[in-house]
Amino acid sequence: MLQETINQFDKPFGYLFQTEQMSLKKGLKTFGKAGGADAVIAEMEQLDYRGVIKPAMAKELTWEQK
């Protein structure tokens, strides 16, 4: 079972999925403030839940980090 799972990742994927990225301003304009704001909140909650980002004070960052 484990070897089958490992072998599965040796094969290239047959499809490439690409999604459009847009700014917050464009997203709210495209999807409306009500639906767009809900989508932004859901995305931010997912990033927080997965530990992708962590908050930092701008004044505590170096120029390179900004």
Summary of the structure (lengths in Angstrom):
residues: 66
radius of gyration: 18.7
end to end distance: 45.4
largest distance: 50.8
contacts: 93
relative contact order: 0.07
helix: 53%
strand: 0%
